[in-house]
Amino acid sequence: MVLASPHPSPTAGAPPAAALRLPPELRRELARWAAEGYPNEVCGLLVGRRDGDRTAALRAARAGNLDRERPETRYLLDPDDFVAADREARALGLDVVGFWHTHPDHPARPSPTDLDAAWEGYSYLIIATTAAGAAEMRSWRLDGDAFREETLEPMEPKEPNS
């Protein structure tokens, strides 16, 4: 149970910051997949629940990268993998809440190509990778015509309402 603080927050009345909650085992799995795909971009979907600007990713799915011309710097998520992940999510009472992909040898910041392909309402987790493995994870959400960074929050595996 969370109790309200007796002292008002300096941001009281301000909208809550967007956040993506990830259990530690999901972070590890995503880091492993990212490292396995290096030096190419790899991608997939995040499955979980949304509550306004707060998203809980409970599962992830891999998807094929259909970009054959520049797979080291671009990805094109296989639509069949999207449909399969969406069906599985719905069967579990969950939703596709976002997407993940890697940036080999580049920062975990959205590129202009990422911006062009983004949809509002979804989290975009970017994993910077190097030859040594996953280096950094950051999440973003499209807000109008620009991305704003989401806070990455830890989540215990069996939190209530997760």
Phi, psi and omega in degrees: 000137179252128179258148177288143178288142176289345180253126181298143177287148177296344178253018180304134181091342178279148178296145180295148177292143177294143181217146172242121180260130181229129173292151182303322181293330177288320175301315180297318180296316179297319178297321179295313179299319180299315180295321180296329183275344182301136017263010179268160172286135173238160189209171177179196186238153174252134183238135180176223182224147176249146171220086184066236179274004180251129183235135174249114175269116184259339181213162173224153176232144173277153175223152177288146174263110183275357179284109182264344182279319184220057185294344179279346181227000181218157170222151174226105185295129181296119182297330177296323177290325176298311182298317180297316179295321179295317178298314180297318179301311181297323178297333179266002182077024181242181179227159166288120185248354180179187183225153174229149173202167182255157171237091179297126178058028177219158181296160179276055178237144181297140176268169173302324177296319177300317180297317181298329185262355189283151175243141177293152176091358181244150172274142177237099180272124179245132181245114175286132180233152174225180177299337179276350179123197180291129184255327186199144174237132175219150182238148186223155175224135179290130179229096185073243181250020180216159174272146168236144184285140174263148173286134172268121182243143175289157177216128177291145185305327185239041177295142175298147179062021180268000000 
